[in-house]
Amino acid sequence: MPPVSLWLIALLVVVTAAALLAPPVATGWQLEPFSCDLGGSPDWAATILNRRHLISYGILAALAFRVFRNQSIWTPIIFMVAVTGAVEVEQAIFGSGHCRLRDMVPNLAAITIGWLAALLIARLRRNSDRDTARFRHVLTRRARGRSFDDA
């Protein structure tokens, strides 16, 4: 498998930094007493289908799975769970957003969606590379004046 490109690593670093800096920047770096809601959700469907969480963590997860593709499957999963947990703890410390344990549910769903998106992108790229190689092979045979019927 080819090495990960530097722009993909840089993009993951920038997106992760943005996710981790959002809570403190939103409050002007003002600390608050730590408070976090550890209870369940009154509406689990709305919690799981939180678009903002699904999109932002889905994109971050897809990037993480692409960047860490040459490593154990656990590396991007641990990375994503750590980022998700860090954002929730930051929300509790800085008082921005809502630190809720139930927010981990859509985040984990988004990580799964991002992982599936990364797999789909990898499969499409592999198929595209295979089709390109097949097309080049056909052009080469035709340029030499041979067809596939000639053996």
Backbone as JSON Lines, residues from 0, in Angstrom:
{"i":0,"aa":"M","n":[0.84,-1.17,0.0],"ca":[0.0,0.0,0.0],"c":[0.9,1.25,0.0]}
{"i":1,"aa":"P","n":[0.59,2.25,-0.82],"ca":[1.45,3.43,-0.88],"c":[1.38,4.22,0.42]}
{"i":2,"aa":"P","n":[2.43,4.97,0.72],"ca":[2.43,5.76,1.96],"c":[1.36,6.86,1.89]}
{"i":3,"aa":"V","n":[0.98,7.31,3.05],"ca":[-0.04,8.35,3.15],"c":[0.56,9.68,2.69]}
{"i":4,"aa":"S","n":[-0.2,10.42,1.91],"ca":[0.31,11.7,1.42],"c":[0.34,12.74,2.53]}
{"i":5,"aa":"L","n":[1.28,13.66,2.4],"ca":[1.46,14.69,3.43],"c":[0.25,15.62,3.53]}
{"i":6,"aa":"W","n":[-0.41,15.9,2.4],"ca":[-1.55,16.81,2.47],"c":[-2.7,16.18,3.24]}
{"i":7,"aa":"L","n":[-2.83,14.87,3.15],"ca":[-3.89,14.18,3.9],"c":[-3.6,14.22,5.39]}
{"i":8,"aa":"I","n":[-2.33,14.04,5.76],"ca":[-1.94,14.14,7.17],"c":[-2.16,15.56,7.67]}
{"i":9,"aa":"A","n":[-1.76,16.56,6.87],"ca":[-1.94,17.96,7.26],"c":[-3.42,18.3,7.42]}
{"i":10,"aa":"L","n":[-4.25,17.78,6.53],"ca":[-5.69,18.02,6.63],"c":[-6.26,17.41,7.91]}
{"i":11,"aa":"L","n":[-5.82,16.2,8.26],"ca":[-6.28,15.58,9.51],"c":[-5.85,16.41,10.72]}
{"i":12,"aa":"V","n":[-4.62,16.9,10.71],"ca":[-4.14,17.73,11.82],"c":[-4.96,19.01,11.94]}
{"i":13,"aa":"V","n":[-5.24,19.67,10.82],"ca":[-6.0,20.92,10.85],"c":[-7.43,20.69,11.33]}
{"i":14,"aa":"V","n":[-8.08,19.65,10.82],"ca":[-9.46,19.36,11.2],"c":[-9.53,18.96,12.68]}
{"i":15,"aa":"T","n":[-8.58,18.16,13.14],"ca":[-8.55,17.77,14.55],"c":[-8.3,18.98,15.44]}
{"i":16,"aa":"A","n":[-7.37,19.83,15.05],"ca":[-7.1,21.04,15.83],"c":[-8.33,21.94,15.89]}
{"i":17,"aa":"A","n":[-9.04,22.06,14.78],"ca":[-10.26,22.87,14.78],"c":[-11.3,22.29,15.74]}
{"i":18,"aa":"A","n":[-11.44,20.97,15.74],"ca":[-12.41,20.33,16.64],"c":[-12.02,20.54,18.1]}
{"i":19,"aa":"L","n":[-10.72,20.45,18.39],"ca":[-10.27,20.59,19.78],"c":[-10.19,22.04,20.24]}
{"i":20,"aa":"L","n":[-10.03,22.96,19.32],"ca":[-9.94,24.38,19.71],"c":[-11.29,25.08,19.74]}
{"i":21,"aa":"A","n":[-12.31,24.49,19.15],"ca":[-13.62,25.14,19.1],"c":[-14.19,25.47,20.48]}
{"i":22,"aa":"P","n":[-14.22,24.54,21.44],"ca":[-14.8,24.89,22.75],"c":[-14.06,26.01,23.49]}
{"i":23,"aa":"P","n":[-12.72,25.96,23.61],"ca":[-12.08,27.06,24.33],"c":[-12.17,28.41,23.61]}
{"i":24,"aa":"V","n":[-12.08,28.39,22.29],"ca":[-12.16,29.64,21.54],"c":[-13.55,30.25,21.67]}
{"i":25,"aa":"A","n":[-14.58,29.41,21.68],"ca":[-15.96,29.9,21.78],"c":[-16.22,30.64,23.08]}
{"i":26,"aa":"T","n":[-15.48,30.29,24.13],"ca":[-15.7,30.94,25.43],"c":[-14.63,31.97,25.75]}
{"i":27,"aa":"G","n":[-13.72,32.21,24.84],"ca":[-12.63,33.14,25.12],"c":[-11.66,32.59,26.15]}
{"i":28,"aa":"W","n":[-11.54,31.27,26.19],"ca":[-10.63,30.57,27.09],"c":[-10.99,30.77,28.57]}
{"i":29,"aa":"Q","n":[-12.25,31.05,28.86],"ca":[-12.73,31.2,30.24],"c":[-13.1,29.85,30.81]}
{"i":30,"aa":"L","n":[-12.51,29.51,31.94],"ca":[-12.8,28.23,32.58],"c":[-14.09,28.32,33.39]}
{"i":31,"aa":"E","n":[-14.8,27.23,33.45],"ca":[-16.06,27.12,34.19],"c":[-15.93,25.94,35.15]}
{"i":32,"aa":"P","n":[-16.78,25.9,36.17],"ca":[-16.79,24.69,37.01],"c":[-17.18,23.48,36.15]}
{"i":33,"aa":"F","n":[-16.5,22.38,36.37],"ca":[-16.72,21.18,35.58],"c":[-18.13,20.64,35.82]}
{"i":34,"aa":"S","n":[-18.87,20.52,34.73],"ca":[-20.19,19.9,34.83],"c":[-20.48,19.14,33.55]}
{"i":35,"aa":"C","n":[-20.97,17.93,33.72],"ca":[-21.25,17.09,32.57],"c":[-22.48,16.25,32.87]}
{"i":36,"aa":"D","n":[-23.39,16.18,31.92],"ca":[-24.61,15.4,32.05],"c":[-24.31,13.96,31.67]}
{"i":37,"aa":"L","n":[-24.41,13.07,32.63],"ca":[-24.1,11.67,32.39],"c":[-25.36,10.84,32.16]}
{"i":38,"aa":"G","n":[-26.5,11.49,32.11],"ca":[-27.77,10.78,31.97],"c":[-28.08,10.41,30.53]}
{"i":39,"aa":"G","n":[-29.17,9.68,30.38],"ca":[-29.61,9.27,29.06],"c":[-30.33,10.39,28.34]}
{"i":40,"aa":"S","n":[-30.79,10.08,27.17],"ca":[-31.48,11.06,26.34],"c":[-32.99,10.84,26.4]}
{"i":41,"aa":"P","n":[-33.76,11.93,26.45],"ca":[-35.21,11.75,26.38],"c":[-35.67,11.34,24.99]}
{"i":42,"aa":"D","n":[-34.88,11.64,23.96],"ca":[-35.23,11.3,22.59],"c":[-33.99,10.74,21.88]}
{"i":43,"aa":"W","n":[-33.81,9.42,21.94],"ca":[-32.61,8.8,21.39],"c":[-32.53,8.93,19.88]}
{"i":44,"aa":"A","n":[-33.67,8.94,19.2],"ca":[-33.64,9.08,17.73],"c":[-33.03,10.42,17.34]}
{"i":45,"aa":"A","n":[-33.45,11.48,18.01],"ca":[-32.89,12.81,17.71],"c":[-31.42,12.89,18.1]}
{"i":46,"aa":"T","n":[-31.06,12.21,19.17],"ca":[-29.67,12.21,19.61],"c":[-28.79,11.51,18.58]}
{"i":47,"aa":"I","n":[-29.21,10.35,18.14],"ca":[-28.4,9.57,17.19],"c":[-28.33,10.27,15.82]}
{"i":48,"aa":"L","n":[-29.4,10.93,15.42],"ca":[-29.45,11.56,14.09],"c":[-29.04,13.04,14.12]}
{"i":49,"aa":"N","n":[-28.24,13.43,15.08],"ca":[-27.74,14.8,15.18],"c":[-26.82,15.06,13.98]}
{"i":50,"aa":"R","n":[-27.32,15.84,13.02],"ca":[-26.59,16.07,11.76],"c":[-25.22,16.67,11.98]}
{"i":51,"aa":"R","n":[-25.12,17.64,12.88],"ca":[-23.84,18.32,13.1],"c":[-22.77,17.32,13.57]}
{"i":52,"aa":"H","n":[-23.16,16.45,14.47],"ca":[-22.22,15.44,14.96],"c":[-21.89,14.43,13.86]}
{"i":53,"aa":"L","n":[-22.92,13.98,13.15],"ca":[-22.71,12.97,12.11],"c":[-21.79,13.48,11.01]}
{"i":54,"aa":"I","n":[-22.0,14.71,10.58],"ca":[-21.19,15.25,9.48],"c":[-19.77,15.54,9.94]}
{"i":55,"aa":"S","n":[-19.62,16.28,11.04],"ca":[-18.28,16.68,11.46],"c":[-17.43,15.49,11.87]}
{"i":56,"aa":"Y","n":[-17.97,14.6,12.69],"ca":[-17.2,13.44,13.1],"c":[-17.07,12.41,11.98]}
{"i":57,"aa":"G","n":[-18.03,12.37,11.08],"ca":[-17.92,11.47,9.93],"c":[-16.76,11.86,9.03]}
{"i":58,"aa":"I","n":[-16.62,13.16,8.77],"ca":[-15.5,13.64,7.95],"c":[-14.18,13.38,8.66]}
{"i":59,"aa":"L","n":[-14.12,13.7,9.94],"ca":[-12.9,13.48,10.7],"c":[-12.53,12.0,10.74]}
{"i":60,"aa":"A","n":[-13.53,11.14,10.91],"ca":[-13.28,9.7,10.95],"c":[-12.79,9.19,9.6]}
{"i":61,"aa":"A","n":[-13.4,9.65,8.51],"ca":[-12.96,9.22,7.18],"c":[-11.5,9.61,6.96]}
{"i":62,"aa":"L","n":[-11.14,10.82,7.36],"ca":[-9.74,11.25,7.25],"c":[-8.83,10.38,8.11]}
{"i":63,"aa":"A","n":[-9.25,10.12,9.34],"ca":[-8.42,9.32,10.25],"c":[-8.21,7.91,9.7]}
{"i":64,"aa":"F","n":[-9.27,7.31,9.19],"ca":[-9.13,5.95,8.64],"c":[-8.25,5.94,7.4]}
{"i":65,"aa":"R","n":[-8.26,7.0,6.61],"ca":[-7.38,7.06,5.43],"c":[-5.92,7.28,5.86]}
{"i":66,"aa":"V","n":[-5.72,8.18,6.83],"ca":[-4.35,8.47,7.28],"c":[-3.73,7.26,7.97]}
{"i":67,"aa":"F","n":[-4.5,6.57,8.8],"ca":[-3.99,5.43,9.56],"c":[-4.25,4.09,8.86]}
{"i":68,"aa":"R","n":[-4.44,4.1,7.56],"ca":[-4.82,2.88,6.85],"c":[-3.75,1.8,6.88]}
{"i":69,"aa":"N","n":[-2.5,2.16,7.07],"ca":[-1.42,1.17,7.09],"c":[-1.16,0.62,8.49]}
{"i":70,"aa":"Q","n":[-1.99,1.02,9.45],"ca":[-1.8,0.59,10.83],"c":[-2.96,-0.28,11.26]}
{"i":71,"aa":"S","n":[-2.91,-0.72,12.48],"ca":[-3.97,-1.54,13.04],"c":[-5.31,-0.79,12.96]}
{"i":72,"aa":"I","n":[-6.4,-1.53,12.8],"ca":[-7.74,-0.93,12.73],"c":[-8.05,-0.18,14.02]}
{"i":73,"aa":"W","n":[-7.39,-0.57,15.11],"ca":[-7.66,0.07,16.4],"c":[-7.05,1.46,16.5]}
{"i":74,"aa":"T","n":[-6.03,1.76,15.74],"ca":[-5.38,3.08,15.82],"c":[-6.36,4.21,15.49]}
{"i":75,"aa":"P","n":[-7.05,4.19,14.35],"ca":[-7.99,5.29,14.09],"c":[-9.19,5.27,15.03]}
{"i":76,"aa":"I","n":[-9.61,4.08,15.46],"ca":[-10.75,4.02,16.38],"c":[-10.39,4.67,17.71]}
{"i":77,"aa":"I","n":[-9.22,4.32,18.26],"ca":[-8.78,4.92,19.52],"c":[-8.59,6.42,19.34]}
{"i":78,"aa":"F","n":[-8.0,6.82,18.22],"ca":[-7.82,8.25,17.94],"c":[-9.16,8.99,17.96]}
{"i":79,"aa":"M","n":[-10.15,8.44,17.27],"ca":[-11.45,9.11,17.18],"c":[-12.18,9.14,18.52]}
{"i":80,"aa":"V","n":[-12.13,8.07,19.27],"ca":[-12.78,8.05,20.59],"c":[-12.08,9.05,21.51]}
{"i":81,"aa":"A","n":[-10.76,9.16,21.41],"ca":[-10.01,10.14,22.23],"c":[-10.4,11.57,21.86]}
{"i":82,"aa":"V","n":[-10.52,11.86,20.57],"ca":[-10.92,13.21,20.14],"c":[-12.34,13.51,20.61]}
{"i":83,"aa":"T","n":[-13.24,12.55,20.45],"ca":[-14.62,12.74,20.89],"c":[-14.69,13.01,22.39]}
{"i":84,"aa":"G","n":[-13.99,12.19,23.16],"ca":[-13.97,12.38,24.61],"c":[-13.33,13.7,25.0]}
{"i":85,"aa":"A","n":[-12.26,14.09,24.31],"ca":[-11.58,15.35,24.62],"c":[-12.5,16.54,24.37]}
{"i":86,"aa":"V","n":[-13.26,16.51,23.29],"ca":[-14.19,17.61,23.0],"c":[-15.25,17.7,24.09]}
{"i":87,"aa":"E","n":[-15.78,16.58,24.54],"ca":[-16.79,16.6,25.6],"c":[-16.21,17.13,26.91]}
{"i":88,"aa":"V","n":[-15.0,16.72,27.25],"ca":[-14.35,17.22,28.48],"c":[-14.09,18.72,28.35]}
{"i":89,"aa":"E","n":[-13.65,19.16,27.18],"ca":[-13.43,20.6,26.96],"c":[-14.72,21.38,27.11]}
{"i":90,"aa":"Q","n":[-15.81,20.83,26.63],"ca":[-17.09,21.52,26.79],"c":[-17.44,21.65,28.26]}
{"i":91,"aa":"A","n":[-17.09,20.67,29.07],"ca":[-17.35,20.75,30.51],"c":[-16.44,21.77,31.17]}
{"i":92,"aa":"I","n":[-15.18,21.81,30.77],"ca":[-14.21,22.72,31.4],"c":[-14.45,24.17,31.0]}
{"i":93,"aa":"F","n":[-14.75,24.4,29.72],"ca":[-14.9,25.77,29.22],"c":[-16.34,26.23,29.17]}
{"i":94,"aa":"G","n":[-17.28,25.35,29.43],"ca":[-18.69,25.75,29.47],"c":[-19.27,26.08,28.1]}
{"i":95,"aa":"S","n":[-18.64,25.63,27.04],"ca":[-19.19,25.88,25.71],"c":[-19.93,24.62,25.27]}
{"i":96,"aa":"G","n":[-21.0,24.79,24.57],"ca":[-21.78,23.62,24.17],"c":[-22.34,22.93,25.39]}
{"i":97,"aa":"H","n":[-22.57,21.67,25.27],"ca":[-23.11,20.89,26.38],"c":[-22.31,19.62,26.5]}
{"i":98,"aa":"C","n":[-21.68,19.44,27.63],"ca":[-20.97,18.19,27.89],"c":[-22.02,17.16,28.28]}
{"i":99,"aa":"R","n":[-22.25,16.24,27.37],"ca":[-23.23,15.18,27.63],"c":[-22.65,13.86,27.19]}
{"i":100,"aa":"L","n":[-22.75,12.89,28.05],"ca":[-22.27,11.57,27.69],"c":[-23.04,11.02,26.51]}
{"i":101,"aa":"R","n":[-24.32,11.37,26.4],"ca":[-25.13,10.85,25.3],"c":[-24.67,11.38,23.94]}
{"i":102,"aa":"D","n":[-23.89,12.47,23.91],"ca":[-23.34,12.97,22.64],"c":[-22.34,12.0,22.03]}
{"i":103,"aa":"M","n":[-21.83,11.09,22.85],"ca":[-20.88,10.1,22.34],"c":[-21.58,9.13,21.37]}
{"i":104,"aa":"V","n":[-22.9,8.94,21.53],"ca":[-23.62,8.0,20.67],"c":[-23.6,8.45,19.21]}
{"i":105,"aa":"P","n":[-24.03,9.69,18.87],"ca":[-23.94,10.08,17.46],"c":[-22.49,10.2,16.98]}
{"i":106,"aa":"N","n":[-21.58,10.54,17.89],"ca":[-20.18,10.61,17.49],"c":[-19.67,9.23,17.08]}
{"i":107,"aa":"L","n":[-20.03,8.21,17.86],"ca":[-19.6,6.85,17.51],"c":[-20.3,6.36,16.25]}
{"i":108,"aa":"A","n":[-21.56,6.76,16.06],"ca":[-22.25,6.42,14.81],"c":[-21.55,7.1,13.63]}
{"i":109,"aa":"A","n":[-21.14,8.34,13.81],"ca":[-20.44,9.07,12.75],"c":[-19.08,8.44,12.46]}
{"i":110,"aa":"I","n":[-18.41,7.96,13.5],"ca":[-17.12,7.27,13.29],"c":[-17.34,6.04,12.42]}
{"i":111,"aa":"T","n":[-18.41,5.31,12.68],"ca":[-18.73,4.13,11.87],"c":[-19.04,4.52,10.43]}
{"i":112,"aa":"I","n":[-19.82,5.58,10.25],"ca":[-20.15,6.06,8.9],"c":[-18.88,6.52,8.18]}
{"i":113,"aa":"G","n":[-18.01,7.24,8.9],"ca":[-16.76,7.7,8.31],"c":[-15.87,6.54,7.91]}
{"i":114,"aa":"W","n":[-15.84,5.49,8.74],"ca":[-15.06,4.3,8.42],"c":[-15.59,3.64,7.15]}
{"i":115,"aa":"L","n":[-16.92,3.53,7.06],"ca":[-17.52,2.94,5.86],"c":[-17.24,3.8,4.62]}
{"i":116,"aa":"A","n":[-17.27,5.13,4.78],"ca":[-16.96,6.03,3.67],"c":[-15.51,5.85,3.23]}
{"i":117,"aa":"A","n":[-14.6,5.72,4.19],"ca":[-13.19,5.51,3.85],"c":[-13.0,4.19,3.11]}
{"i":118,"aa":"L","n":[-13.71,3.13,3.55],"ca":[-13.64,1.85,2.85],"c":[-14.17,1.96,1.42]}
{"i":119,"aa":"L","n":[-15.28,2.68,1.27],"ca":[-15.86,2.86,-0.06],"c":[-14.92,3.63,-0.97]}
{"i":120,"aa":"I","n":[-14.32,4.7,-0.46],"ca":[-13.38,5.49,-1.25],"c":[-12.19,4.62,-1.66]}
{"i":121,"aa":"A","n":[-11.67,3.83,-0.73],"ca":[-10.53,2.96,-1.05],"c":[-10.91,1.94,-2.11]}
{"i":122,"aa":"R","n":[-12.09,1.36,-1.99],"ca":[-12.52,0.36,-2.97],"c":[-12.72,1.0,-4.35]}
{"i":123,"aa":"L","n":[-13.32,2.19,-4.39],"ca":[-13.52,2.87,-5.67],"c":[-12.19,3.22,-6.32]}
{"i":124,"aa":"R","n":[-11.24,3.66,-5.51],"ca":[-9.91,4.0,-6.05],"c":[-9.22,2.76,-6.58]}
{"i":125,"aa":"R","n":[-9.33,1.65,-5.85],"ca":[-8.73,0.4,-6.3],"c":[-9.34,-0.05,-7.62]}
{"i":126,"aa":"N","n":[-10.67,0.01,-7.72],"ca":[-11.35,-0.38,-8.96],"c":[-10.96,0.54,-10.1]}
{"i":127,"aa":"S","n":[-10.85,1.83,-9.8],"ca":[-10.46,2.8,-10.82],"c":[-9.04,2.51,-11.32]}
{"i":128,"aa":"D","n":[-8.13,2.2,-10.4],"ca":[-6.76,1.88,-10.79],"c":[-6.72,0.62,-11.64]}
{"i":129,"aa":"R","n":[-7.52,-0.38,-11.25],"ca":[-7.56,-1.63,-12.0],"c":[-8.14,-1.4,-13.39]}
{"i":130,"aa":"D","n":[-9.2,-0.58,-13.49],"ca":[-9.79,-0.28,-14.79],"c":[-8.83,0.5,-15.67]}
{"i":131,"aa":"T","n":[-8.08,1.43,-15.07],"ca":[-7.1,2.2,-15.82],"c":[-6.01,1.28,-16.36]}
{"i":132,"aa":"A","n":[-5.54,0.35,-15.54],"ca":[-4.51,-0.59,-15.98],"c":[-5.04,-1.47,-17.11]}
{"i":133,"aa":"R","n":[-6.26,-1.92,-16.97],"ca":[-6.87,-2.76,-18.01],"c":[-6.99,-1.97,-19.32]}
{"i":134,"aa":"F","n":[-7.4,-0.7,-19.23],"ca":[-7.55,0.14,-20.41],"c":[-6.18,0.36,-21.08]}
{"i":135,"aa":"R","n":[-5.15,0.6,-20.28],"ca":[-3.81,0.78,-20.85],"c":[-3.35,-0.49,-21.56]}
{"i":136,"aa":"H","n":[-3.66,-1.63,-20.97],"ca":[-3.28,-2.91,-21.58],"c":[-3.95,-3.06,-22.95]}
{"i":137,"aa":"V","n":[-5.23,-2.72,-23.05],"ca":[-5.96,-2.81,-24.32],"c":[-5.34,-1.86,-25.34]}
{"i":138,"aa":"L","n":[-5.05,-0.63,-24.93],"ca":[-4.44,0.33,-25.86],"c":[-3.07,-0.14,-26.33]}
{"i":139,"aa":"T","n":[-2.29,-0.73,-25.45],"ca":[-0.96,-1.21,-25.83],"c":[-1.07,-2.34,-26.85]}
{"i":140,"aa":"R","n":[-1.99,-3.26,-26.63],"ca":[-2.17,-4.38,-27.56],"c":[-2.65,-3.86,-28.92]}
{"i":141,"aa":"R","n":[-3.54,-2.89,-28.92],"ca":[-4.03,-2.35,-30.19],"c":[-2.94,-1.57,-30.92]}
{"i":142,"aa":"A","n":[-2.11,-0.86,-30.15],"ca":[-1.03,-0.09,-30.77],"c":[-0.02,-1.02,-31.43]}
{"i":143,"aa":"R","n":[0.13,-2.22,-30.91],"ca":[1.05,-3.19,-31.49],"c":[0.41,-3.96,-32.64]}
{"i":144,"aa":"G","n":[-0.85,-3.66,-32.92],"ca":[-1.53,-4.31,-34.03],"c":[-2.09,-5.68,-33.69]}
{"i":145,"aa":"R","n":[-2.19,-5.98,-32.4],"ca":[-2.73,-7.27,-31.99],"c":[-4.06,-7.07,-31.33]}
{"i":146,"aa":"S","n":[-4.88,-8.05,-31.43],"ca":[-6.14,-8.01,-30.69],"c":[-6.1,-9.11,-29.64]}
{"i":147,"aa":"F","n":[-7.11,-9.18,-28.85],"ca":[-7.16,-10.22,-27.82],"c":[-7.42,-11.6,-28.4]}
{"i":148,"aa":"D","n":[-7.91,-11.61,-29.63],"ca":[-8.15,-12.89,-30.29],"c":[-6.84,-13.53,-30.73]}
{"i":149,"aa":"D","n":[-5.81,-12.68,-30.98],"ca":[-4.5,-13.21,-31.38],"c":[-3.83,-13.81,-30.16]}
{"i":150,"aa":"A","n":[-3.41,-15.0,-30.29],"ca":[-2.77,-15.64,-29.13],"c":[-1.35,-16.03,-29.44]}
